[in-house]
Amino acid sequence: MQRLITFHGRPLSLSVSQRARAQLARRVSPLFLEMELYFSCLIRKRVLVRESIEEADAVVLADKLIASFRPVITETCAMRDVERDNPPVKDMPILHPERFYPHWLTLDYRRGQWRADFGYAGSGTKMPGIQSANQ
């Protein structure tokens, strides 16, 4: 499934693999995707797959699929924290969060694991099945 949806008033290209759709269909409760944009010594992006979410601004993307966007920051810049999987973070106050909302989100299910990614137009990472105007 590949479609353009609205995420907080902005377009978001959503791509869900056939394997992920089959796994979602087997679920009783929704799957929650937290798109995290991490600011510290460097910028990192990742998608946390959760069984529940406490974000008030979560958006229903599809049947049994809900997502939120969370920009975070660390208290200090320490490379040892960046290398850890879960460094201590806090929400980052952003004046215009819509400027940071992702342009695309992918979801797959392989080898018993959910795999998700998000990104931005022109980030160098291509959406599966989408060709740029330059190709």
N, C-alpha and C positions, 0 to 999 in steps of 0.2 A: 504494500500500500504506500503510495506516495501522493501527498496532497499538500496544498497550500492552506494553512489555517491562520487564524488571527490569535496572536498571543499578546495580551495587554494592548490591543489596538494596532499592533505591528504585524506584518506578514512573517510567518515562520513556515519554512518548508519542512514537512515531517515525512520521514521515510522509515517504515516499519517492515522488516523482512518477513517473509512467509513463515519462517520458524518462530519469530517473535509473535506474529499474529496467532499462530496455533497455540503457543503457550498462554497468551492472554486469554484466548477463548476457554481454556481449561480452568482459569482462575475464578474464584468466587468473588473476591474483593479486588479493587483496583490496584494497579502498580503505580508507584509514585516515583517520578524522576526529578531530582533536584539538580539543576544546572548551576554549578558553583564556579564563579569567577574569583580567583584568589589573587590578591594584591599583597606583595611583600617585597623581598629583595628582587623578585621576578614576578611575572604574571603566569598563572597556571589556570587551566580550565579542566573541569572534570564533571562527570555526571554521576551522582550518587543514586543508586537504585534502592528504594526503601519500601517497606511494607505499609508504613504510615507516614504522614507528614503533618507538621503543625503550622505550615505556612498559610496564612489567611488569604494570600493572593494567588493560590494555586489555580491553575487553569485546566479544565477538562479538554484533552486533546483528541481523544477517541474513546470508544467504549472500553472501559477498564484501564484507561491510561490518563494519568494526571501529572502535570509538571509545574515546577516553580523555578524561579531564577533568583539566585542569592549571591550578590557580591559580598566578599568577605575580606578581612584584613587581619594581620597579626599585630600583636602589641609591639613586638620588636622584630628586627630583621636578623635572623640567625640561620645560616645555611643548614645547620643540623636539624632545624625545625622543618625546613622546606623538604628535606630528604625523607622525613617521616611521612607515613600515609595520612595521619590525622593530626597535623599540628594544631595547637590551640588557636582558634579564630573567633572573631566577633563580626557582627554585621557591619558593613561599610556604608556609612551614610553617603548617598549620591544625590546630587541636586536634580539631575535629569536621568533617571535610571533607564528610560526608554532608549537612550543613546547606546546603551550597553546590551540591550536585549539581543539574543542570538538571532541569526538569519536562518539557520537550519539545525535540525535535530534528527539523529538516526538512532534506531533501536534494533538490536539483533539478539538472538538467543543461540549460543553455541556451547557445546560440551557442558551443558547444565548450568551455564552462567549467562546472566543478562549482560549485554555489552551495549553501551550507549556513548554517543559523542555529540558535541554541538560545536558550532563555529559561525564564522562571519563571511560575508561575501568578499571575495578577493583575498581570503586568508591563505590561499595556496592549497587548501584541502578541498577536493571536489566532492560534490554530492554524488552518490552512486546513481547512475542513470541520467544525470543532468549534464548536458554539454554547454560549455560557455559559447558566447557569440563568436569568439576567436577561433573555434575549432572547425 
